[in-house]
Amino acid sequence: MGLFPPIPNANAPADRTRPLADRMRPRTLDEFVGQEHLIGSGKPLRTQIDRDDAGSLIFWGPPGTGKTTLAKIIAGMTKAEFLEFSAVLAGIKEIKQVMADAERARQYGTRTIVFIDEIHRFNKAQQDAFLPHVEKGNIRLIGATTENPSFEINSALLSRCRVYVLKPLTEDQIVPLLRRALFEEERGLGGMKVKASDDVLRKIASYTSGDARSAYNVLEVAAALAQEKTSDQSPAEITDDIVRDALQKRTLLYDKSGEEHYNLISALHKSVRNSDPDAALYWLGRMLEAGEDPLYIARRVVRMAVEDIGLADPNALALCMAARDAVDFIGMPEGNLALAQAVVYLSAAPKSNALYTAYSEVQQDVEQTAADAVPLHLRNAPTGLMKGLGYGDGYQYAHDLKEKVANMQCLPDNLRDRVYYRPTLEGVEKRIRERLEEIKRLRSLAPPQKPPRPKKES
């Protein structure tokens, strides 16, 4: 007897107290919808299952795409005992008990699949506890995660597992699932005698972001609401208004600390950089409506102003700082328009990464070249001793010169001819470029820098 009960008999009568999403869970690969790139005929996962060579697997994908379902189907097809637990609840003690049960079962010829939901929530020590048992073949590990395994799962464990990426279901895939659930008597809502048009089912599918579980949950609530609102003997019908009540708020795939967080901010930044205000507004809305911290977005928008616009439009930074202050001052949802204004302005602004490139080169030189001393003529000389050592000797005060430009070296000797800032021809930088060319001309006409005075003999 294992620590956890084996997978239930797929042919057992449906427990009506279970959620609709659980009752409608596919029992075979023929019932499974989606992920054709993995389980279609001749595809990699389907081939492994058919050969009874599934090995240890990691299923990576958004919620409601069938990760748990696939694990249970594999266990059923391979005649293995299925032990399931959540990384949220289990600790080292539970892991060791499961491994001991699996090792004993193997001695009696029973194979064990250990399915771990939310495997990314296990810490390093917990993940390491599986390694020897996966290597010995005591268990076949199947982990499910919504986070990028490259970042969340130990490399040693990851190297012993095949990773399969599951995709969100499309609306065209979810609508038939909802239709079947609505009319199926045994596991679905057929006994409620509730109707719904294809347009209504498509609306549910579109509002659940490819998450079949979420779609089933909305359908179940909507069916109950439809029955409550039907007073006569006519069949209850799910309407658009009922769907809106059931949804309350659209389900958006988002995790403020996970990969999708970085995917969306990347999409926003790259849309701004590519001067696409419509795309920038869309990605901004996706983040804000999913609950992202608006001040985080404001900080990133300020970064966009200095990285991608710079001096091509100096007003960009000021406007973004004003947007940040507006979000901080008036809060949300009013502050979302300030951020919208900022990203549209940045999208339309002339682009230049000249400052970003210049400072990156400075950082590289600071790290890779010798830290030469500050030239004596640039040093301050507040004391007689420092003056005697030549501090400040040969300094030319630009305001004393007619053109306000001295022919004076301001970089250390080892970098004296280095050029970092190369302004573009975009926006204000075009004028800056012309001005720098004029400064260069004036410097060449200015009197040469006086050589330092010889030091007095002590």
C-alpha positions in Angstrom: 0.0 0.0 0.0 1.5 3.4 -1.0 1.4 6.6 0.9 -1.0 8.1 -1.6 -3.9 6.3 -3.3 -3.6 5.1 -6.8 -5.4 6.9 -9.7 -9.1 6.3 -9.5 -10.9 3.9 -11.9 -11.7 5.8 -15.0 -14.9 3.9 -15.5 -16.2 4.6 -12.0 -19.4 6.7 -11.8 -18.7 10.5 -11.6 -18.8 12.0 -8.2 -21.2 15.0 -8.6 -19.7 16.8 -5.7 -16.4 17.2 -7.6 -15.9 20.4 -9.7 -17.0 20.1 -13.4 -13.4 20.6 -14.6 -12.3 17.5 -12.6 -15.4 15.4 -13.7 -14.7 16.3 -17.4 -11.1 15.4 -17.2 -10.1 13.3 -20.3 -9.5 9.6 -19.5 -7.7 8.6 -22.7 -5.5 10.3 -25.3 -8.4 10.0 -27.7 -10.5 12.3 -25.4 -7.6 14.7 -24.9 -7.9 18.0 -26.7 -4.9 20.2 -27.7 -1.1 19.6 -27.6 -1.2 18.0 -31.0 2.5 18.9 -31.3 3.2 16.4 -28.5 0.6 13.7 -28.7 -0.5 13.7 -32.3 0.3 10.6 -34.4 4.1 10.2 -34.7 4.8 13.1 -32.3 7.5 12.7 -29.6 5.5 12.2 -26.5 2.9 10.0 -28.2 5.7 7.8 -29.5 7.2 7.4 -26.1 3.9 6.6 -24.5 3.0 4.0 -27.2 6.5 2.4 -26.6 5.9 2.4 -22.9 9.1 4.5 -22.6 7.9 7.7 -21.1 10.8 8.1 -18.7 10.9 11.1 -16.3 9.1 14.1 -17.7 8.6 17.8 -16.9 5.4 19.4 -18.3 5.8 23.1 -18.6 2.8 25.3 -19.6 0.2 27.7 -18.4 -2.7 26.6 -16.2 -5.5 24.5 -17.6 -3.6 23.0 -20.5 -3.7 19.4 -19.3 -0.5 18.8 -17.4 -2.1 16.7 -14.6 -4.4 15.0 -17.1 -1.6 13.9 -19.3 0.3 12.5 -16.3 -2.8 10.4 -15.2 -3.3 9.2 -18.8 0.3 8.0 -19.0 0.0 6.2 -15.7 -3.1 4.4 -16.9 -1.6 3.4 -20.3 1.6 2.2 -18.7 -0.1 0.3 -15.9 1.9 2.1 -13.3 0.9 3.1 -9.8 0.2 6.8 -9.7 1.2 8.8 -6.6 0.3 12.4 -6.7 1.1 15.2 -4.3 1.6 19.0 -4.4 4.9 20.7 -3.9 3.0 23.3 -1.9 2.1 20.8 0.9 4.9 18.2 0.8 8.2 18.3 2.6 11.4 16.1 2.9 9.6 13.7 5.2 6.8 13.0 2.8 9.3 12.7 -0.1 11.3 10.1 1.7 8.2 8.1 2.5 7.1 8.1 -1.1 10.5 7.0 -2.3 10.6 4.2 0.2 7.1 3.0 -0.9 8.2 3.2 -4.6 11.4 1.2 -4.0 9.5 -1.6 -2.2 6.9 -1.6 -5.0 9.6 -2.0 -7.6 10.9 -5.1 -5.8 7.5 -6.6 -6.4 7.5 -5.6 -10.1 5.2 -2.6 -9.7 6.2 0.6 -11.5 5.5 3.9 -9.9 4.8 7.3 -11.4 5.3 10.1 -8.9 3.5 13.2 -10.1 4.4 16.5 -8.6 2.2 19.5 -9.2 3.9 22.9 -8.9 7.3 21.3 -8.8 9.0 24.7 -9.1 7.9 25.3 -5.5 10.3 22.6 -4.2 13.5 24.0 -2.9 16.9 22.6 -3.9 17.1 20.1 -1.0 13.7 18.8 -1.8 14.5 18.4 -5.5 17.8 16.7 -4.7 15.9 14.1 -2.7 14.4 12.7 -5.9 17.7 12.4 -7.8 19.0 8.9 -6.6 15.6 7.4 -7.1 15.2 8.8 -10.6 18.7 7.5 -11.5 18.0 4.0 -10.1 14.6 3.8 -11.9 12.7 3.3 -8.6 10.3 6.0 -9.9 9.3 7.8 -13.0 9.0 11.4 -12.1 6.5 13.7 -13.8 6.6 17.3 -12.8 4.2 20.0 -13.7 5.2 23.6 -13.7 3.9 27.0 -14.9 7.5 28.4 -14.5 10.5 28.1 -16.8 12.2 24.9 -15.7 15.6 26.4 -16.7 15.3 28.8 -13.8 13.2 26.9 -11.3 14.5 23.3 -11.4 17.9 22.0 -10.4 20.1 21.3 -13.4 21.0 17.8 -12.1 17.3 16.9 -11.9 16.4 18.7 -15.2 19.1 16.8 -17.1 17.4 13.5 -16.1 14.0 14.5 -17.4 12.6 15.3 -20.8 10.9 18.7 -20.9 7.7 19.1 -22.9 6.1 22.6 -23.4 2.3 22.7 -23.4 0.5 25.5 -25.2 -2.7 27.3 -24.2 -5.8 25.9 -25.8 -7.4 27.9 -28.6 -11.0 29.1 -28.6 -11.8 26.6 -31.3 -10.5 23.8 -29.0 -12.3 25.0 -25.8 -15.8 25.6 -27.3 -16.4 21.9 -28.1 -15.2 21.0 -24.6 -17.8 23.3 -23.2 -20.5 22.1 -25.5 -19.8 18.5 -24.5 -19.8 19.4 -20.8 -23.1 21.2 -21.2 -25.0 18.2 -22.7 -23.2 15.2 -21.2 -25.4 13.5 -18.6 -22.9 11.2 -16.8 -20.1 13.7 -16.0 -21.3 17.0 -17.3 -24.3 19.4 -16.8 -26.7 17.5 -19.0 -29.1 16.9 -16.1 -29.5 20.6 -15.6 -31.1 21.1 -19.1 -29.4 24.4 -19.7 -28.9 25.8 -23.2 -26.1 28.1 -24.5 -25.4 29.4 -28.0 -22.0 28.9 -29.7 -21.5 32.6 -29.4 -21.9 32.5 -25.6 -19.6 29.5 -25.3 -17.0 31.3 -27.5 -17.2 34.3 -25.2 -16.4 32.1 -22.2 -13.5 30.6 -24.2 -12.1 34.0 -25.2 -12.3 35.3 -21.6 -10.4 32.4 -20.1 -7.1 32.8 -21.9 -6.6 29.3 -23.1 -7.3 27.8 -19.7 -9.8 24.9 -20.0 -10.1 24.5 -16.3 -11.1 28.1 -15.9 -13.6 27.8 -18.8 -15.3 24.8 -17.1 -15.5 26.7 -13.9 -17.2 29.7 -15.6 -19.6 27.4 -17.4 -20.5 25.7 -14.1 -21.3 29.0 -12.4 -23.1 30.3 -15.4 -25.3 27.2 -15.6 -26.3 27.6 -11.9 -27.1 31.3 -12.4 -29.2 30.5 -15.5 -31.3 28.1 -13.5 -31.8 30.6 -10.7 -32.9 33.3 -13.2 -35.5 31.0 -14.9 -38.8 31.2 -13.2 -41.1 29.4 -15.7 -40.9 25.8 -17.0 -38.9 26.8 -20.1 -35.3 25.5 -20.3 -32.7 27.8 -18.7 -30.4 29.6 -21.1 -26.9 31.0 -20.5 -26.9 34.6 -21.9 -24.2 37.2 -22.3 -25.3 39.0 -19.2 -25.1 35.7 -17.2 -21.6 35.1 -18.5 -20.5 38.5 -17.4 -21.8 37.8 -14.0 -20.1 34.5 -13.9 -16.8 35.9 -15.0 -16.7 39.0 -12.8 -13.2 39.7 -14.1 -11.4 38.3 -17.1 -8.9 35.6 -16.3 -5.5 36.9 -17.4 -2.4 34.6 -17.4 0.0 36.5 -15.2 2.5 36.0 -12.4 4.1 39.1 -11.0 7.3 37.2 -10.2 7.3 34.6 -12.9 8.3 34.3 -16.6 5.1 35.9 -17.9 5.9 39.1 -15.9 9.2 39.3 -17.8 7.7 38.3 -21.2 5.1 41.2 -21.0 7.5 43.9 -19.9 9.9 42.8 -22.6 7.1 43.0 -25.2 6.2 46.5 -23.9 9.8 47.7 -24.0 10.4 46.3 -27.5 7.2 47.8 -28.9 8.2 51.3 -27.6 11.7 50.8 -29.1 10.1 49.9 -32.4 7.9 53.0 -32.4 4.6 51.1 -32.2 2.2 53.0 -29.9 -0.7 50.5 -30.4 1.3 47.5 -29.4 2.8 49.4 -26.5 -0.6 50.4 -25.2 -1.8 46.8 -25.5 1.0 45.3 -23.5 0.7 48.1 -21.0 -3.0 47.2 -20.6 -2.2 43.5 -20.3 0.1 44.2 -17.3 -2.1 46.7 -15.5 -5.3 44.8 -15.9 -3.6 41.7 -14.6 -2.6 43.5 -11.4 1.0 44.5 -12.0 2.5 47.1 -9.7 2.1 50.4 -11.7 5.2 51.8 -10.0 7.2 48.9 -11.4 5.9 49.8 -14.9 6.7 53.5 -14.3 10.3 52.6 -13.3 10.7 50.6 -16.5 9.2 53.3 -18.6 11.7 55.8 -17.2 14.4 53.3 -18.2 13.0 53.2 -21.7 13.3 57.0 -21.9 17.0 57.1 -21.1 17.9 53.9 -22.9 16.1 54.3 -26.2 15.3 58.0 -26.6 18.0 59.7 -24.6 19.0 63.2 -25.9 17.1 62.7 -29.1 14.2 64.1 -27.1 15.2 65.3 -23.6 11.6 65.9 -22.7 10.9 62.2 -22.7 12.6 61.7 -19.4 10.8 64.6 -17.8 7.4 63.4 -19.0 8.1 59.8 -17.7 9.1 61.2 -14.3 5.9 63.2 -14.3 3.9 60.0 -15.1 5.7 58.2 -12.2 4.7 61.0 -9.9 1.1 61.0 -11.2 0.8 57.3 -10.5 2.2 57.7 -7.0 0.0 60.7 -6.3 -3.4 59.7 -7.7 -3.0 55.9 -7.6 -5.0 53.5 -9.8 -7.1 53.3 -11.9 -6.7 57.0 -12.7 -2.9 56.6 -13.0 -3.1 54.2 -15.9 -3.7 57.1 -18.3 -0.5 58.8 -17.1 1.4 55.6 -18.0 -0.5 55.3 -21.3 0.5 58.9 -22.1 4.1 58.1 -21.4 4.4 55.0 -23.5 2.7 56.6 -26.5 5.0 59.6 -26.2 8.1 57.3 -26.0 6.8 55.3 -29.0 6.4 58.4 -31.1 9.6 60.1 -30.0 12.8 60.0 -32.1 15.0 57.1 -31.0 18.7 57.1 -30.0 20.7 54.7 -27.9 23.8 56.8 -28.2 23.9 57.6 -24.5 23.3 54.0 -23.6 26.1 52.9 -25.9 28.4 55.6 -24.6 28.0 54.7 -21.0 28.3 51.0 -21.7 31.7 51.7 -23.3 32.7 53.8 -20.3 31.8 51.0 -18.0 33.9 48.6 -20.1 36.9 51.0 -20.0 36.6 51.5 -16.3 36.7 47.8 -15.8 39.3 46.8 -18.3 41.8 49.7 -18.4 44.2 51.0 -15.7 42.8 53.6 -13.4 45.1 56.4 -14.5 45.5 59.4 -12.2 43.5 62.5 -12.8 45.6 64.9 -14.9 47.2 67.6 -12.6 45.6 70.5 -14.4 42.1 69.2 -13.5 42.8 68.7 -9.8 41.7 71.2 -7.3 44.4 72.9 -5.3 42.9 74.3 -2.0 46.2 74.2 -0.1 49.7 75.6 -0.7 51.2 72.1 -0.6 48.9 70.9 -3.4 49.7 74.0 -5.5 53.4 73.3 -4.9 52.9 69.8 -6.2 51.4 71.1 -9.5 47.7 70.6 -8.7 45.7 72.9 -11.0 48.8 74.0 -12.9 47.9 74.7 -16.6 44.1 74.7 -16.1 42.3 76.9 -18.5 39.1 78.5 -17.3 36.7 78.3 -20.3 34.7 81.4 -19.3 37.8 83.5 -19.7 38.0 82.5 -23.4 36.1 84.2 -26.2 34.6 81.0 -27.5 34.3 79.3 -24.1 36.2 76.3 -25.3 39.8 75.5 -24.2 42.2 73.3 -26.0 42.7 71.2 -22.9 42.9 67.4 -22.3 40.2 66.2 -19.9 40.6 62.5 -20.1 43.5 60.6 -18.5 46.5 60.0 -20.6 45.7 56.3 -21.4 42.3 57.4 -22.8 43.1 60.8 -24.2 41.7 60.3 -27.7 38.7 58.1 -26.6 35.3 59.0 -28.0 32.2 57.6 -26.2 29.2 59.8 -27.2 28.4 59.7 -30.8 25.1 61.5 -31.3 22.7 60.4 -34.0 20.8 62.5 -36.5 17.5 61.9 -34.7 15.6 64.7 -33.1 17.5 67.0 -30.7 20.6 64.9 -31.1 21.0 66.3 -34.6 21.5 69.8 -33.1 23.8 68.3 -30.4 25.9 66.7 -33.1 26.3 69.9 -35.0 27.2 71.7 -31.7 29.9 69.0 -30.9 31.4 69.4 -34.4 31.5 73.2 -33.8 33.2 72.6 -30.4 35.8 70.4 -32.0 36.5 73.1 -34.6 36.8 75.8 -31.9 39.1 73.6 -29.7 41.5 73.2 -32.6 41.7 77.0 -33.0 42.2 77.7 -29.2 45.6 78.3 -27.8 47.4 75.0 -26.9 47.5 73.9 -23.3 50.5 75.3 -21.4 52.9 72.7 -20.2 53.1 72.3 -16.4 55.6 74.5 -14.5 58.7 72.7 -13.5 58.6 71.6 -9.9 60.7 73.7 -7.5 63.7 72.0 -5.9 63.1 71.5 -2.2 
